[in-house]
């Protein structure tokens, strides 16, 4: 408990210094440095030879009944669990992985396997070449924040909170659109969008990613919520090993 309090106090002190920085560009640069430091800490954990297990609990809030359909006619549900097992080699590159999306009732919706430099979609029977690559697990939020700062002139808001017993550093990006935008997801136009990313202040790992929208009548909707768990130093269960060994 004392450790958690100390971590929170340190993070709050860092954020206070960032928020008191003179000028928007200075604050933006400090936010970038903070995010880079978190991502660098996380990479030292998961960019090591062995297995990395990622579990995503995803919920979409839209006016539609699903997220569309796969080529085989399978509907993509609004509530999903995505289970991913990355295998990293001695060169610290992902050379195998298993990706499985399941519905709320546990039924497999889609399964993909990366083996021998080929990516196989076992649900749609499509394969494509893919070379081993370096794993990044910030879900491109650093690129998103860079674009947000450069294109909108707005500034990320930094805060902290307790999330699942961990101290989280929160980056919030809010943008009012120049003109209303129509989408397939809502019957009303969207007038503002936002992203909120929660990073573990101690490990740097991404914990949660949220996408918000504001509709024309002022209603705010949480378009997308992804609660993320990242585990290192783990071994896959037998059913995942079967995928890697080609038993499909």
DRENRO-981422 format. One record per residue: residue number from 1; x, z, y of N, C-alpha, C in turn. Coordinates in pm, whole numbers, padded with zeros to 5 digits, m for minus. Layout:
# residues N
 drenfi    n.u    n.w    n.v   ca.u   ca.w   ca.v    c.u    c.w    c.v
    NUM      X      Z      Y      X      Z      Y      X      Z      Y
...
***
This chain:
# residues 248
 drenfi    n.u    n.w    n.v   ca.u   ca.w   ca.v    c.u    c.w    c.v
      1  00083  00000 m00120  00000  00000  00000  00087  00000  00125
      2  00194  00084  00125  00284  00090  00240  00350 m00045  00263
      3  00386 m00113  00152  00449 m00245  00164  00357 m00343  00233
      4  00226 m00341  00195  00129 m00432  00255  00115 m00405  00405
      5  00115 m00275  00442  00102 m00239  00584  00222 m00288  00662
      6  00342 m00270  00604  00464 m00315  00671  00465 m00466  00688
      7  00423 m00538  00583  00418 m00685  00593  00322 m00727  00703
      8  00204 m00664  00709  00105 m00698  00810  00159 m00671  00949
      9  00227 m00557  00969  00282 m00523  01101  00388 m00623  01144
     10  00474 m00663  01050  00578 m00761  01082  00516 m00895  01122
     11  00417 m00941  01043  00353 m01069  01072  00281 m01063  01206
     12  00211 m00953  01234  00141 m00941  01361  00238 m00943  01478
     13  00355 m00882  01459  00457 m00884  01564  00507 m01024  01590
     14  00529 m01101  01482  00575 m01239  01497  00470 m01323  01568
     15  00345 m01308  01527  00238 m01386  01588  00220 m01349  01735
     16  00235 m01221  01767  00221 m01179  01906  00326 m01245  01993
     17  00449 m01256  01941  00554 m01322  02018  00527 m01470  02034
     18  00468 m01532  01928  00434 m01674  01936  00325 m01698  02039
     19  00223 m01614  02037  00109 m01633  02126  00145 m01606  02271
     20  00249 m01526  02294  00289 m01495  02431  00391 m01594  02485
     21  00427 m01694  02404  00526 m01793  02448  00473 m01869  02570
     22  00563 m01903  02660  00524 m01970  02784  00504 m02119  02758
     23  00386 m02169  02791  00359 m02312  02780  00308 m02349  02643
     24  00213 m02445  02643  00152 m02487  02518  00252 m02549  02423
     25  00345 m02633  02474  00439 m02701  02385  00530 m02601  02316
     26  00568 m02493  02386  00651 m02390  02325  00577 m02320  02213
     27  00449 m02288  02237  00368 m02225  02133  00350 m02318  02015
     28  00330 m02447  02042  00315 m02546  01934  00441 m02552  01848
     29  00557 m02556  01914  00683 m02562  01840  00703 m02437  01756
     30  00665 m02321  01810  00678 m02198  01733  00584 m02197  01614
     31  00463 m02252  01632  00369 m02261  01520  00426 m02351  01412
     32  00488 m02462  01452  00550 m02552  01354  00662 m02481  01279
     33  00743 m02405  01352  00854 m02333  01288  00802 m02228  01191
     34  00696 m02159  01230  00638 m02059  01141  00587 m02123  01013
     35  00515 m02235  01027  00462 m02304  00910  00576 m02358  00823
     36  00679 m02411  00886  00794 m02461  00810  00860 m02348  00731
     37  00873 m02232  00794  00933 m02119  00724  00851 m02074  00605
     38  00718 m02073  00620  00630 m02037  00509  00643 m02139  00396
     39  00641 m02267  00431  00652 m02372  00329  00787 m02367  00257
     40  00893 m02338  00332  01025 m02330  00270  01031 m02214  00169
     41  00971 m02100  00205  00968 m01987  00112  00891 m02024 m00014
     42  00778 m02091  00004  00696 m02129 m00112  00772 m02226 m00202
     43  00842 m02321 m00143  00914 m02420 m00225  01021 m02357 m00312
     44  01084 m02251 m00262  01186 m02185 m00344  01124 m02121 m00468
     45  00994 m02094 m00462  00926 m02036 m00577  00883 m02141 m00678
     46  00822 m02251 m00629  00763 m02345 m00725  00849 m02467 m00753
     47  00951 m02493 m00674  01039 m02607 m00704  01155 m02562 m00792
     48  01122 m02512 m00909  01219 m02467 m01008  01182 m02527 m01143
     49  01281 m02553 m01231  01250 m02607 m01363  01152 m02517 m01439
     50  01054 m02580 m01502  00954 m02506 m01576  00814 m02551 m01536
     51  00717 m02465 m01563  00578 m02499 m01537  00525 m02429 m01412
     52  00441 m02500 m01339  00369 m02445 m01224  00220 m02468 m01250
     53  00142 m02361 m01240 m00001 m02369 m01266 m00078 m02349 m01136
     54 m00163 m02445 m01104 m00245 m02439 m00983 m00392 m02443 m01024
     55 m00469 m02347 m00974 m00613 m02345 m00996 m00683 m02355 m00861
     56 m00775 m02449 m00850 m00852 m02466 m00727 m01000 m02443 m00755
     57 m01061 m02357 m00675 m01205 m02335 m00679 m01262 m02401 m00554
     58 m01328 m02515 m00573 m01368 m02600 m00462 m01520 m02602 m00448
     59 m01567 m02591 m00323 m01710 m02600 m00293 m01728 m02692 m00173
     60 m01816 m02791 m00187 m01855 m02878 m00076 m01995 m02839 m00029
     61 m02015 m02838  00102 m02147 m02813  00160 m02187 m02937  00238
     62 m02271 m03021  00177 m02314 m03146  00241 m02464 m03163  00221
     63 m02517 m03273  00274 m02658 m03304  00255 m02680 m03391  00131
     64 m02575 m03417  00057 m02584 m03500 m00062 m02591 m03413 m00188
     65 m02627 m03474 m00298 m02639 m03402 m00425 m02507 m03396 m00501
     66 m02412 m03483 m00466 m02284 m03486 m00535 m02181 m03552 m00444
     67 m02058 m03570 m00497 m01949 m03633 m00422 m01930 m03778 m00463
     68 m02036 m03840 m00514 m02025 m03977 m00561 m02012 m03981 m00712
     69 m01980 m04098 m00765 m01968 m04114 m00910 m01838 m04184 m00946
     70 m01786 m04151 m01063 m01670 m04222 m01117 m01714 m04358 m01170
     71 m01616 m04441 m01205 m01648 m04576 m01252 m01726 m04575 m01383
     72 m01719 m04464 m01455 m01795 m04454 m01581 m01935 m04398 m01559
     73 m01972 m04376 m01433 m02105 m04325 m01401 m02114 m04175 m01392
     74 m02005 m04104 m01420 m02004 m03958 m01414 m02014 m03911 m01269
     75 m02112 m03826 m01239 m02126 m03771 m01105 m02018 m03666 m01079
     76 m01966 m03665 m00957 m01866 m03567 m00916 m01938 m03452 m00848
     77 m01933 m03332 m00903 m02016 m03222 m00851 m01965 m03165 m00719
     78 m02055 m03097 m00649 m02018 m03032 m00522 m01938 m02905 m00546
     79 m01958 m02842 m00662 m01883 m02722 m00698 m01792 m02758 m00815
     80 m01661 m02738 m00795 m01564 m02783 m00893 m01459 m02676 m00919
     81 m01402 m02680 m01038 m01276 m02610 m01066 m01175 m02715 m01107
     82 m01061 m02716 m01038 m00954 m02810 m01071 m00836 m02729 m01127
     83 m00797 m02762 m01248 m00689 m02693 m01318 m00572 m02790 m01332
     84 m00455 m02753 m01279 m00340 m02843 m01278 m00218 m02771 m01335
     85 m00149 m02839 m01425 m00024 m02787 m01481  00086 m02888 m01452
     86  00181 m02851 m01365  00295 m02936 m01329  00416 m02893 m01411
     87  00485 m02991 m01470  00609 m02964 m01544  00725 m03019 m01463
     88  00820 m02932 m01427  00931 m02970 m01340  01059 m02972 m01422
     89  01137 m03080 m01406  01259 m03094 m01485  01379 m03030 m01416
     90  01497 m03046 m01476  01619 m02983 m01423  01659 m03042 m01287
     91  01610 m03162 m01257  01636 m03222 m01125  01534 m03177 m01021
     92  01449 m03083 m01061  01345 m03026 m00974  01244 m03132 m00929
     93  01208 m03219 m01024  01107 m03321 m01001  00993 m03304 m01101
     94  00873 m03329 m01057  00758 m03328 m01148  00768 m03452 m01236
     95  00778 m03432 m01368  00787 m03547 m01459  00670 m03551 m01557
     96  00590 m03444 m01557  00468 m03439 m01637  00366 m03354 m01563
     97  00240 m03389 m01577  00137 m03295 m01534  00005 m03326 m01602
     98 m00080 m03225 m01604 m00217 m03238 m01655 m00311 m03190 m01544
     99 m00408 m03272 m01512 m00505 m03242 m01403 m00645 m03255 m01461
    100 m00722 m03145 m01453 m00857 m03145 m01511 m00956 m03090 m01410
    101 m01059 m03169 m01380 m01169 m03122 m01296 m01286 m03085 m01386
    102 m01342 m02966 m01363 m01457 m02919 m01440 m01573 m02887 m01348
    103 m01692 m02896 m01402 m01813 m02860 m01327 m01832 m02710 m01329
    104 m01936 m02665 m01260 m01964 m02522 m01250 m01993 m02459 m01387
    105 m02047 m02539 m01479 m02077 m02487 m01612 m01963 m02506 m01712
    106 m01847 m02549 m01662 m01729 m02559 m01746 m01710 m02693 m01816
    107 m01799 m02789 m01792 m01786 m02921 m01855 m01679 m03003 m01783
    108 m01594 m03072 m01859 m01491 m03157 m01800 m01555 m03278 m01732
    109 m01521 m03299 m01606 m01571 m03413 m01529 m01469 m03527 m01532
    110 m01342 m03491 m01515 m01236 m03592 m01511 m01106 m03528 m01556
    111 m01025 m03604 m01629 m00896 m03555 m01676 m00790 m03663 m01655
    112 m00675 m03622 m01604 m00564 m03714 m01578 m00436 m03653 m01632
    113 m00351 m03737 m01692 m00225 m03691 m01749 m00113 m03782 m01698
    114 m00003 m03719 m01654  00117 m03791 m01610  00226 m03771 m01714
    115  00264 m03880 m01782  00365 m03876 m01887  00446 m04005 m01884
    116  00576 m03994 m01910  00660 m04113 m01928  00645 m04212 m01812
    117  00639 m04157 m01690  00629 m04238 m01567  00502 m04322 m01561
    118  00399 m04277 m01632  00267 m04341 m01624  00160 m04235 m01599
    119  00066 m04268 m01512 m00045 m04180 m01482 m00169 m04233 m01552
    120 m00222 m04155 m01647 m00336 m04197 m01726 m00461 m04122 m01681
    121 m00565 m04194 m01644 m00695 m04132 m01620 m00773 m04144 m01750
    122 m00788 m04034 m01819 m00850 m04036 m01951 m01001 m04053 m01944
    123 m01058 m04032 m01825 m01202 m04045 m01807 m01243 m04188 m01780
    124 m01165 m04257 m01696 m01199 m04394 m01658 m01115 m04498 m01733
    125 m01020 m04449 m01816 m00932 m04539 m01894 m00850 m04633 m01805
    126 m00798 m04578 m01698 m00713 m04653 m01607 m00576 m04588 m01605
    127 m00469 m04668 m01606 m00332 m04614 m01598 m00254 m04687 m01490
    128 m00162 m04614 m01426 m00079 m04670 m01320  00061 m04611 m01329
    129  00164 m04688 m01291  00299 m04633 m01294  00317 m04526 m01186
    130  00397 m04425 m01217  00427 m04319 m01121  00564 m04262 m01157
    131  00653 m04258 m01059  00785 m04201 m01082  00783 m04050 m01062
    132  00874 m03979 m01127  00887 m03834 m01100  00904 m03809 m00950
    133  00852 m03696 m00903  00851 m03673 m00758  00867 m03524 m00728
    134  00902 m03495 m00604  00917 m03356 m00559  00780 m03297 m00529
    135  00755 m03178 m00583  00626 m03113 m00564  00617 m03048 m00427
    136  00506 m03073 m00358  00473 m03001 m00236  00331 m02949 m00250
    137  00311 m02824 m00212  00181 m02761 m00234  00123 m02702 m00106
    138  00154 m02764  00009  00086 m02723  00133 m00033 m02814  00161
    139 m00061 m02906  00067 m00174 m02999  00076 m00170 m03078  00207
    140 m00044 m03113  00245 m00016 m03196  00363 m00065 m03131  00493
    141 m00076 m02998  00492 m00125 m02933  00614 m00023 m02941  00727
    142  00107 m02941  00695  00209 m02956  00801  00192 m03090  00872
    143  00169 m03197  00795  00147 m03329  00856  00018 m03328  00938
    144 m00084 m03261  00886 m00212 m03254  00957 m00196 m03182  01091
    145 m00119 m03071  01091 m00101 m02997  01215 m00019 m03076  01315
    146  00084 m03146  01268  00164 m03231  01357  00076 m03336  01424
    147 m00010 m03400  01345 m00098 m03503  01400 m00198 m03441  01498
    148 m00251 m03325  01463 m00346 m03254  01550 m00284 m03226  01686
    149 m00162 m03178  01686 m00096 m03144  01813 m00067 m03268  01895
    150 m00016 m03373  01829  00026 m03493  01902 m00091 m03579  01947
    151 m00200 m03579  01872 m00309 m03673  01902 m00422 m03614  01985
    152 m00440 m03482  01976 m00555 m03422  02045 m00518 m03347  02172
    153 m00394 m03305  02182 m00354 m03223  02297 m00399 m03078  02284
    154 m00463 m03045  02171 m00505 m02907  02146 m00392 m02829  02080
    155 m00412 m02699  02067 m00308 m02613  02013 m00360 m02534  01894
    156 m00280 m02519  01788 m00322 m02438  01674 m00336 m02292  01715
    157 m00433 m02225  01657 m00455 m02082  01681 m00401 m02005  01561
    158 m00318 m01905  01586 m00255 m01827  01480 m00314 m01687  01476
    159 m00354 m01643  01357 m00406 m01508  01338 m00360 m01458  01201
    160 m00395 m01334  01169 m00368 m01280  01036 m00493 m01212  00983
    161 m00499 m01198  00852 m00609 m01127  00788 m00563 m01079  00651
    162 m00645 m00997  00586 m00624 m00960  00447 m00711 m01050  00361
    163 m00651 m01113  00261 m00725 m01204  00173 m00683 m01177  00029
    164 m00777 m01126 m00049 m00748 m01098 m00189 m00633 m01002 m00209
    165 m00622 m00902 m00120 m00516 m00804 m00131 m00382 m00849 m00076
    166 m00379 m00968 m00015 m00255 m01021  00042 m00271 m01036  00193
    167 m00160 m01024  00265 m00161 m01052  00409 m00147 m01202  00427
    168 m00243 m01262  00497 m00244 m01408  00514 m00221 m01444  00660
    169 m00136 m01543  00681 m00117 m01605  00812 m00211 m01724  00820
    170 m00293 m01728  00925 m00397 m01829  00936 m00364 m01926  01049
    171 m00373 m02055  01019 m00360 m02162  01119 m00496 m02228  01134
    172 m00551 m02229  01255 m00682 m02288  01281 m00667 m02406  01376
    173 m00721 m02520  01334 m00718 m02643  01414 m00862 m02685  01444
    174 m00901 m02682  01569 m01037 m02719  01609 m01033 m02836  01707
    175 m01119 m02935  01681 m01121 m03055  01766 m01263 m03099  01795
    176 m01295 m03114  01921 m01421 m03173  01961 m01403 m03324  01968
    177 m01486 m03399  01897 m01472 m03544  01891 m01510 m03608  02024
    178 m01443 m03720  02055 m01471 m03791  02179 m01613 m03845  02181
    179 m01664 m03880  02064 m01802 m03928  02052 m01854 m03889  01915
    180 m01985 m03870  01899 m02040 m03831  01769 m02004 m03932  01659
    181 m01979 m03880  01541 m01939 m03964  01428 m02040 m03949  01314
    182 m02088 m04061  01263 m02181 m04057  01150 m02102 m04062  01020
    183 m02148 m03987  00921 m02085 m03984  00790 m02193 m03992  00682
    184 m02150 m04020  00561 m02243 m04021  00447 m02280 m03880  00403
    185 m02204 m03780  00450 m02224 m03644  00402 m02337 m03570  00472
    186 m02370 m03611  00596 m02471 m03538  00672 m02570 m03636  00737
    187 m02693 m03592  00749 m02795 m03676  00812 m02777 m03680  00964
    188 m02712 m03579  01019 m02684 m03576  01163 m02540 m03620  01190
    189 m02513 m03672  01310 m02375 m03703  01347 m02291 m03575  01359
    190 m02162 m03590  01339 m02066 m03481  01355 m02006 m03489  01494
    191 m02003 m03374  01565 m01948 m03373  01703 m01817 m03295  01714
    192 m01784 m03216  01612 m01658 m03142  01614 m01614 m03115  01470
    193 m01482 m03105  01451 m01426 m03080  01319 m01319 m02971  01330
    194 m01290 m02909  01218 m01187 m02806  01219 m01128 m02783  01082
    195 m01005 m02735  01080 m00937 m02699  00955 m00880 m02559  00971
    196 m00889 m02482  00863 m00832 m02347  00861 m00751 m02332  00733
    197 m00622 m02300  00748 m00534 m02284  00632 m00482 m02141  00629
    198 m00491 m02079  00511 m00446 m01941  00490 m00322 m01945  00402
    199 m00210 m01894  00452 m00086 m01888  00377 m00047 m01743  00351
    200  00000 m01715  00231  00051 m01582  00199  00172 m01554  00288
    201  00162 m01451  00371  00269 m01423  00467  00400 m01384  00399
    202  00392 m01333  00277  00512 m01288  00207  00577 m01398  00125
    203  00496 m01474  00051  00552 m01577 m00037  00550 m01717  00024
    204  00464 m01738  00124  00448 m01870  00183  00351 m01961  00110
    205  00297 m01916 m00002  00207 m02000 m00081  00072 m02017 m00011
    206  00017 m02137 m00021 m00116 m02164  00033 m00220 m02093 m00052
    207 m00309 m02018  00015 m00412 m01940 m00054 m00550 m02002 m00042
    208 m00578 m02065  00071 m00714 m02113  00096 m00709 m02221  00202
    209 m00795 m02322  00186 m00807 m02430  00282 m00954 m02456  00308
    210 m00992 m02459  00436 m01132 m02474  00474 m01144 m02588  00575
    211 m01247 m02673  00557 m01278 m02778  00655 m01418 m02753  00710
    212 m01429 m02744  00841 m01557 m02717  00907 m01602 m02837  00988
    213 m01732 m02850  01006 m01787 m02951  01096 m01896 m02887  01180
    214 m01916 m02943  01299 m02029 m02905  01383 m02116 m03028  01400
    215 m02245 m03013  01371 m02339 m03126  01379 m02399 m03137  01518
    216 m02470 m03247  01540 m02521 m03280  01673 m02611 m03172  01731
    217 m02684 m03100  01647 m02773 m02995  01697 m02703 m02861  01714
    218 m02569 m02861  01694 m02492 m02739  01709 m02473 m02660  01582
    219 m02536 m02703  01473 m02521 m02635  01345 m02377 m02649  01294
    220 m02319 m02537  01249 m02185 m02540  01192 m02194 m02533  01040
    221 m02124 m02623  00975 m02125 m02629  00828 m01981 m02624  00777
    222 m01964 m02554  00665 m01834 m02550  00599 m01830 m02663  00498
    223 m01780 m02777  00540 m01782 m02897  00457 m01707 m02875  00325
    224 m01593 m02805  00333 m01505 m02797  00216 m01435 m02661  00215
    225 m01439 m02595  00101 m01365 m02470  00081 m01286 m02481 m00049
    226 m01157 m02452 m00042 m01071 m02458 m00160 m00992 m02328 m00168
    227 m01027 m02244 m00265 m00951 m02123 m00294 m00846 m02156 m00399
    228 m00720 m02133 m00365 m00608 m02185 m00443 m00526 m02070 m00500
    229 m00494 m02080 m00628 m00403 m01986 m00693 m00285 m02064 m00749
    230 m00164 m02023 m00715 m00043 m02090 m00761  00041 m01990 m00840
    231  00070 m02026 m00966  00148 m01940 m01054  00275 m02012 m01099
    232  00385 m01939 m01101  00512 m01995 m01149  00561 m01911 m01267
    233  00654 m01968 m01343  00709 m01896 m01457  00607 m01871 m01566
    234  00517 m01966 m01585  00410 m01951 m01684  00421 m02061 m01790
    235  00353 m02042 m01901  00350 m02142 m02007  00207 m02191 m02026
    236  00188 m02322 m02047  00052 m02375 m02062 m00010 m02335 m02195
    237 m00142 m02321 m02199 m00210 m02291 m02325 m00205 m02413 m02418
    238 m00251 m02394 m02540 m00241 m02499 m02641 m00316 m02625 m02603
    239 m00433 m02611 m02539 m00509 m02732 m02506 m00435 m02818 m02403
    240 m00360 m02755 m02313 m00281 m02831 m02216 m00160 m02893 m02285
    241 m00097 m02821 m02376  00014 m02876 m02453 m00030 m02997 m02535
    242 m00153 m02995 m02585 m00205 m03110 m02659 m00210 m03235 m02571
    243 m00252 m03217 m02446 m00253 m03332 m02354 m00111 m03388 m02337
    244 m00014 m03298 m02314  00123 m03341 m02293  00180 m03408 m02417
    245  00138 m03363 m02534  00187 m03421 m02660  00108 m03545 m02704
    246  00014 m03586 m02621 m00058 m03711 m02649 m00178 m03696 m02739
    247 m00222 m03574 m02764 m00341 m03554 m02849 m00466 m03550 m02759
    248 m00521 m03667 m02731 m00633 m03679 m02638 m00764 m03702 m02714
***
